[in-house]
Each structure stands twice: as C-alpha cells, then as structure tokens.
Amino acid sequence: MLIRSLSVPLTAIRGIGSALVPKLARLGIRNTTGLLCHYPRDWEDRSVQVPIREFRHRQVCTNVTVVARDWIGYGRMRTLKVYVEDESGKASLLCFNRPWLEKQLVAGGHFRLWGRFYYKYGEIQSSNFVIEETGDRGPGTGDQILPVYPLTAGLTQAMLRRFVNFALEQYAANLDDELPGKIIARDGLLPKKAAIRAIHFPASVAELELAKKTLIFEELFYLEIMVGKRALERKRKVRSEKGEVRRGRSLADYHQSIDSNHIFDDNPQSLFPTPHSSLLTPHLPCSPLQNRLIERLPFSLTPGQTEAIVEIIADMATGPSFSMARLLQGDVGSGKTLVAFLAALRAVNDGGQAALMAPTELLARQHAENAALLLEPLGLQIAFLTGNIKAAGRKDLLRHLAAGEVDIVVGTHALFSKDVTYKNLRLVVVDEQHRFGVTQRSLIMAKGANPHLLMMSATPIPRTLALTVFGDMDVSVIRDMPPGRKPVKTHLAKESSEDRVYDFIRKKLEAGSQAYFVYPLIDGGDSGDTSNIKDAASMAERLAAEVFPRFSVALIHSKLNEEEKRTTMERFRRGEIQVLVATSVVEVGVDVPNANCMVIEHAERFGLSALHQLRGRVGRGQEQAFCFLVYSDELTDDGKSRLKVMLENTDGFVIAEEDLKLRGPGQIAGTEQSGYLNLGIANPIRDIEELARARTDAFFILENDPGLVLDDHRIVARVLDEAPPFSEVVF
C-alpha cells in the first residue's frame, strides 16, 4: 500500500473525534496520509539533560516549576510571559501567539521544558520552546528522541505524538517502498515503513538521520521524475527533428557527469544541455522588425538583454515541431519587457500573433501603452483586452483578433476566455509568471497550435529552485541593469522611530518627490487577533489628516475596482497625488519615475522577495531613491537579522536565495499558490547534493526506460498512476 493512497478518515484514529478534525485541518492534516506525513519541525533529545544555566552551550532540556506569570505589552497587544525555574536557575518564557498557555501554565505547576534560550533584558528568555506537564506522557516519551510538531490552538505536542503513534501502529507496517530497489540498496536507505516510523520516533540520532536522508531523497526524486518527463519529451522532439541518435548511458556515467558539468553553476540546464545550443551564436541575425525597433531605441541594449534576445531568437528559429519554453529572469527594471517585445516582433515577422498576459489590469495597461509607443510606429496593430472592455468594443476587437488583423494583444486573464480566438498565435508571454497557476497558463497556450512560451519573473528564482521547478525549460537571466540606475538606499527603522521617517519623507515631498507607504493589511477587519497591526485604510486617513496635511494622499488596494485603481495610479503617475498608501498590490505596478521614497511598515510581515519587489518600485528616475523598512520594537534578533539581508544586498538573486533558506521552497516566488512545489521535508538549498543525485537518477531512468516497464522501475509507474506525488509541478 502506498502512503499517498491512504484515504482513511482521521476519525478512524483512536482519540480523534469530530471536534479535532477542523483543528487538524488548520495544519493541513485532512486524512491519515496527512497525519503520517506531518513531519516534525524538530526533535527533542530527552536522553540528554541540559539545565537552564547551560543555555549558552546547548538546547535546554529540563524539569521546571512555574514561579509566576504576567501579561506584557501595551493596549491590545499583550503577550503572556511565564517565569520558570529549575535547580540551576530561572528563565522567562515569552508565549507569542500562544494565549491558550495561560490556562495550562499555572503557578506552582511542574513541567517538562525544551527549547532554545538567550540572554536579553537582564534575564534568560525563550520564545522558541516546548513545554508539557511531566505526567502527560504519551507513546514514545521518556528519555528518548521525541518529535516536535508545528501546532495550532487546541492541539498539544502530546496529543499529536499520540495520534501519530496510533496511525503508525495501524498502518505503517503495510507501507510499500516507493523508490526503486537498486537505489535503496545503493545508498543504504531505509524501507518506507521504517523511514516513516523513524522520522517520528527514532530509536537513535543515527536512525533519525537515515530516515531524513531516505524521505528527502524520495521527495526530490519524484519531483525530478515529474520535471524530467516534460524535459526529456521536449528534448526528444528536437533530437528527432535534427536526426540525432543518442546512445544510452550507464547510471555511473550519469553520476560522473555531475562534477564535470557543474550543474549548480549559473546555468541550471548544464547537466542536460540545451538541445539547440549549437544554434546559439552571437551573430545570429535579428528579423527586419527586430532590427527596426533596435535602431529606434534611444539607448543601447545591455549585455544581459542582448544575450537573452540571442537565446530567444535561436529558440524561435527552430522548426515547427519544437516550440520555445523559456523562463526570463531579471530584477525589477532590468529591461525584460523590451526583450519580450523583441520576441513578439519575431513571431509577427514569421506571420504569427503574440499575446502578452499580465496579472493585473494596471500592469497590462502599462505594457499596452509601451507597446503602442514602441511598436505601432513599425506598422503593428496593438490591442488591449481585459474583462472590463465593454461589449461593443470587445466584439470588434475579438473579430479583428480572429481575422489576424491584430499583431500583438496585451491583457489579463481575459486573453484565454472562451470567446477569444486567434488566427495564428505563435508566442505567449506571461509576465510575473508566479502569479498565474499552471491551469491558467495551459488555457492561454491552448489558444494556439503549439506556440512558443516566454515566462518572465521579476521575483528572482534561485538557480537551485529554477533547476527543480523549471527543469523542463531553458532559463535566461538578465543580471545587469541599465546604465545610470542608482541603487536604492535602504534603511531599517523601529516603529517607535517612525516620526523621523515621516520627517525625512516630508522634506522629500517638499522638494517635489512622491512616496509610497505600504502596509500588510487593507483594513483592521483583516487583522484577526493581531489588531495592533497598522492597516492601509486607517493609515491613509491618518497620513492625510495628521502627518502630511499639505499634500495629496490617496489609497489603493485589491478590493477597489479596476477603474478606481487605474484612475488613482494615473493621477499618481501624473504627480497629482504625492503620497500613495497601498498594500502589496503595488508590488507589481506602473513606473512612476518621480516616486523615489518607499516606506514599508511592519516589514517583518513580508517575505524578503516581496520586500525586494516593493523596493524596486522606486529608483526609476534620475534622483536618488530611498526605502525605509519599519519594524516592530519587539522584533527578535533573528527577525532583525532577516531584515538586514535587505540592508546589505541589492541583488535580487542573493535575496531570493536567503528567502528560500529562511522560508522554505513552498513559500517563495509564489510557488505555494501556483502549485510548483509540495515538499514536506526536502529543501532544495539545504539538500543540494541529494537534489543533484535525485535529478541524475530520475533522468537516467526516464531516458533509458521511458515506459517504466523494467521490474525495478514499475514502482515508479505505480506511484505516478495510483497517487501522483505532485499534482502540478511545472508548466
């Protein structure tokens, strides 16, 4: 039985009643499979006693008594603080976002404590701890290695340990291996049933490490199987077109090629070279339309733009049986849109049409206006299509589009509506690709006969993640910026120092500049229990009435209709609005060269990549731009270190690497909502060596046994058929 095939309801597990089902669902646990695959975030080694006084050297593991309790903070922002002691000394526990501990941690109570401690404000403190009653011992407790799970209100570590243990007793013994037997034997991995038990309740540290190695490799292997199925299919088409014959290679040859090909250098495709790489020459001629646009530009292309264009031209010059699938990466302002326009000109020159899809009407309108400015003088017909186009105009536009009288259409999701027909769609450009799901991209691609695909991202994707997620695509990277672009000066500021930030911005406004103020919430109703968080709606009123009364202040967020957002952004671009208050909706926005100040409040609530995107909204003009990251006075040292990444780096790729390390692969670059990754324990950055081996094994198997019919590979086919590990991995 495959673990992913388990469909047993949670209520079949002893101790789980209907009242606990919604609580478990908040952790993503919806059935027995989810329970068994709810891997620990850490492990508590109770075989080693570490008193409070030894906190500087090891993680504390001790028995404590609650001495006193208090609520700290101001107004509605209150945090439970619990004072505990053991024979060696005293410490305080900061119970952030865990108010339910008030009922559990009563004065005089005896508890088992495990956690990481630090010295601050004259005392030993911890906000990262696990505590439970000394008598609350479930299965596997005692002086052993215990799992530490992510929790939610109404669930304790003891409860989860008990539930997982019951699930293991009932179902783990029947679990089948999901990796080929030769790989398990070669690497000395655990059988699946042993690995699942050991990841939760290991008998030793050595067994825990082996369980991690087994499950990490398995996740990465099936991820690369899914990527490889698409990648090798594309490469077979090209080899067939060119008449190439490939001889099979041994698995040893594949593993030997890892070091010689340097697969984790800047080119994530180097292990399996781009099949048409021989066509890439620096002298590849542009089409007449492309040359005419380049000649009209008042500036020279950057080396990064030139290299990307050469690669795209080579892709689009191949025969009809091969269509380009390329990811174009580059920081905000690196000139990706111009590269996309040049790609569109190639499609038009070849007798086809191009569609450029953006996630918001604001961004789509900006692209359409720029396309009209640059491309209409060349004789091209440009159209703009969104869901807000009125019926009469829409009918005429669609008629011209179907007749081939529109060369390039720019728009939003409306581009793949059922009533939209293209005469000869040859190129699809998807801007801010991480904001579109796999299905949405499939719908626009289905409008043409195997059209070329160019996906663009201003949210840099680390090369390791690009190798994993976009392994069936070629990747172009624009690393340079247009000459003369000044780096944005970034400053960190405590919330209590915001008046100094306001004073600085006021002086810039008086000098004729414009500013963005960005908040994590639209209004107070979105805050839930964190009502101390400032929101855009109330702060727009305060900034207008109290802070900047002499200047025009406006508000923009996702709940406004498209016409309101367009009008507000247009007024801001024209300089009629000096201060624009917004949520992260402006992360993808229009260019406003005169806006050179960005203030992001509660910056700790944004991902690093999102902060970098927001910072990229300023610095589009000739003046020096500034970005202030305002953070909570109570931010931990770890949180401050995280924000310092923004202070010390302007390279979006470096920031993206750090973001991946801190937040995990499932939450970066929109991958979580777009369905790219579904990893439970693996991390492509941390597990880079295992990723390399998994990719090598997966591609070797698929190239040498594409039908997965050999005895040792049938389990792979079974996993894919019975319970696909990743429903949507890549486009």
Phi, psi and omega in degrees: 000132177278142183296327181286346180273351179295124178240021183291129180293155182298328183293350176282347179275131182302128178099347180261108175261178183298332181291334181273343184302311179294330178292318177294326179298329179296338177266005182083011180263110183239350177203185184295324176302312180299325179292313180293332181262011173276082188288149177298149174273344179197176178224141181255114181272093183279000177283348181242118178273126179231109181288167183302321185295343181264019188298334183288339188256330183211171173288134183290137174217102190205167172265133184229164173240135177286123182268314182200169178222158178201159173250125181247162181113180185231148178061226182273355178269094184236138181233133178288130177238124184241130180260128182230162178211152169233193184293341185263340182166187183246159177205164177240143179250123178264111188266063180298130176058024177228058183297337182294345179291346179301320182283335184273318187266077181272150180300135181090351180286150180253132187220160173260127186238137175218135179172179178259131184239160179211166180256123183205142179054038175076015180209163176275125185231162172207138170243358180240087187214163172234133181220138179209158181296142183296336179269355184269069184255114177266192179301139175083004180275183186104201182277066180228183176268118184250146178285147174240110188262155165298139184238172171214170183303134177093358179233141178243166176300318181299319180295312182296319178301319181294315181296316180296319180297318177297318180296321178296317180297323185276328191233338188294328184295339183258008183285136178270153172293147180243358175255150175305141183301325181295324179290318178300315181291317182300316185264000180065039182277165179276151167300156185301316183295325178287323181294319180295318179293318185288333180289334179266311184228075182288149178278339181203167177297322180297318179293323178299314181297323179290324177295317177302311182302318181296309185287325177297313180297318181299315179299313182292326179298312182287331173297316180287333173298315180295317177296315184296325179302321180281317183298313184288331176296317178296317183290327177296321179300318182289318179297322179296318181296323182272357178075022182280151174237123180257131173274146179294150177244154178282162178297325178297320177300318181297315181292326178294331183286347182299308183291319185290335181264353178049059190293346181254022167285190186297338180263103183287358182259005193290336178295321176239089190305149176305126189296334181256026184298334179293342179278347185278102176237145182294349182254015180299123187287145173281162175285164180305317180295321178296316179298320180296320178293315181300321179294332182277344184292137179278012181212167179266149175292146176285160177305322180295319177296317181299315180297318180296318180296318179300317180294320180292319178300318179298319178299313187282351179272353180286169185292174186293342181281351180237128176244144181295141169223099188226139174259124178254113180254149177178147180298164175304127178087009182277351176098030180292324183298320178297320177299320179296320178298320179294323176296319179297323178296325178295318179297318180293319179297333179272009177090013182248188178240159178232144176236130178246116185251128179241156186283339181231155179294326179300311181292320179298318179297319178297317178298319181296318179295318178293322178297318179297319181295318186270326192254331179299324175299344177274359179097010181273151175259119183251138178233153179237123186227120173224176179290349182264001176293129183294156190306312184297311179294324180296319182298316179294317181299314181295327178294315178294323180295316180293330180277356181081013181275353174252125182276315183226127177245133180244136180184195181252213179301340180300340182297337179246023174298157185300326185273004181268123180233139177248148177284316182204079181284112184254340182216133173243124176249124180247109179273149184048056191303332183290348179271359177247140175280167180300318182296320180297318178293325178296322182294318179289324179294329181291350180283349179234175178263090180056055182288163172290151179233127174236112178258135183243145179217124172266356171264098187305138179252119182307148187300327179293321179287323177298321177299322183281310188280318184250038183294343178261013179237159170271150186237127172248141182231125172262105185265342182263166179242157177305142181299144179092350180286122181272135176298144179286130177281123185251138179228143173260139182217134174291154178300326180289347179256016186295335180299324178292326175296315179300320180297319179296314181296321180301318179296321179293322177295319179296333179276000176105003180277173175234161186218149171257142168236120187244137181231155183283341184236152176284309179213172185300334180293344180273354192275342181062233181279351182261059186288354176282351181284129178292147179236160186295319185297309182290326180288331175298319178293317181293315180298321180290320186273323189248319189269312182234059185294341182273357185238158180279125181241134180227162184238138176219136178201176189290340182281347176287151177286164187300323181294319177296317179296317180297315181297316180297314180295324179293319177294323177294319180295325179280353179089006179285338176246129181266327182236120178251116178265132189206170166261194181290005176302334180276001176304322173246101187217188182273161179279128176231091186303330183278350178274103183238019176230129179232123176243121180245109181270148187056048184301334181293346181270000179252149172289158181298320180295323177294319177298319179295320177298314180296317178300329180289352177289338179251166182088023181270352181249198183275337184281155176295135180253154183227145177228126179249123176258105183266125185234162182296142177298336183264013180297136181289166178298323177297319178296321179293321178298323179297316180291334179295338175301320178291325181293324188262353185226141172244349179281116182298332181286323176296317180296319180296322176299316179294321179298320179295320179296320186279321190254344181092157186291338184280355185237006183258147174054029178074010186294332183295312183280341181270352173081027180283314186235149176216059185267133181265328184225338181278153176220117186301333178283306182295322187257043187297323180291319178294325177299318180298315181291320180296318179296317179299312180297316183297314182291324178298313180299315184290325180287324184267340179216067186300333179274356181053049183257345178293151186307314185286347183255356182295330178295327178295314178298321181295317178299316181293324182281315187277321185207081181307128184289334180222111185293325179219107183261304179221169178284000000 
